[in-house]
Amino acid sequence: MILAGVSLKYGRVLLLRPVSSICTFNMSKYRKKHTWDRDQKKLRVLVDMDCVLADFETNFLKRYKEKYPDEPFIPLDKRKGFYLTTQYEKIGVHNDKIYSVINEEGFFLTLPPIAGGIEALKEMSGLPGVDVFLCTSPVINYQFCVKEKYDWVQKYLGKDWVEKLILTRDKTIIHGDLLIDDRPRIKGCEHEPLWRQVLFSACHNKTYKISNEIRLDSWDTNLWLPMILEAQKRKSSEVQ
């Protein structure tokens, strides 16, 4: 039996418990039971950054071709699958070269905004009864990524939005009603996250057949606004 324990170094005492008992604790049921009453009527929308607000794929291809002009590359209209490394490995490009581009200083800061995203986010956050947060996963080699994500948000959305930025490697543990994200089948500690995913169309997921997700093809107001209003109506009926 593996035990989880805590030292007395910081004056805190935690009981030793079997790791299995910690892992099997159902946080989803706990959160559903203890949701604050004042938040129940507001629609909380979580919005990813890379490939949703910031054009990760275009910036990667541009920098990759500049850094490795003699290496094979995959045009954006041929991209398939969430992970760049998986597809590039099939054409003989080692993972190290992919990471050398992504982990380079300035990569995340220079991501161009996706058309209409900034305007849509500001308009969405101004809707009555809607809370909007950014929810993004930093890369594991975070030397530049984390700070540059904050800098990107301040540059394009303003200082107030920095306080709405959530950085997490596991989005399933974040409380929300909708998660707009380009990654299909998001997995984590929670098998049943509180949010419903909206799959934002990107070059790598256009051939992915959705099942329970909603697909959002662009930040056209005629697409995202009806989706938000419908989610508000659904939440209102659930609260009642």
C-alpha positions, 0 to 999 in steps of 0.5 A: 500500500502506498501512503500519501503523507506530509511532513511537519516542515510548514507546521501542517499536519495531514493524515496518512491515507492510501493513495487509492482512496485519494484517487477514487474520491469523486470530485465531480460529485463534490463540486456539483453538491457544493457549487456556490449559489451566487454562481449557479445562474451565471454561464461560465465559459472557458476559452482555450488560447492556442489554435482558438484565439492565437494561431499556433499552427501558422506561427509554428510552420513559419518558424519551422521553415525558417529554422529548418529550410531543408527539412520536409514540412506539412502544409496546414491543409494537410495537418491531421491529429492534435500532436505535431510530433506524431505527424512530423515523425511520419515524414522523418522529422525528429521530435527535437526539431519540433520542440526546438521551435515551440520552446524557443523564446518569443514563440508564444508571444508572436502568435498572431490572433485568430480572426475575430477571436479578440472581438468575440471574447470582449463581446461575449464577456459583455453579455449579461449573465456570462463569465468568460475565462481563458483556460490554457495548458502551458507546454512542459518546458515552460521557460518562456511559455508561461510568461509569454502567455500572460504577455500575449493576453495583456497585449491583445486583450488588456491588463484586466484579462490577465486576471481571467487567465487560468493555466493548467495541465488538466482542464477537467478539474476546472469548473465551467459550463462550456469549454471552447477548445481545439483539442478533441477528447480532452482527458484528465483526472475527472472522467466527467468534467462539469463543462461541455466541450465546444470543439473549435475548428482548426487545421488539425481537427477538421476531419475529426468526427464529433460525437457529443461535442458542439463544433464552432467553425469560426468566431463569426458572431452568427455562430458563437452568439446563438450557441451561448444564448442556447447554453444560457437557456439550458443552464437556466432550466437546469437551475430551476 
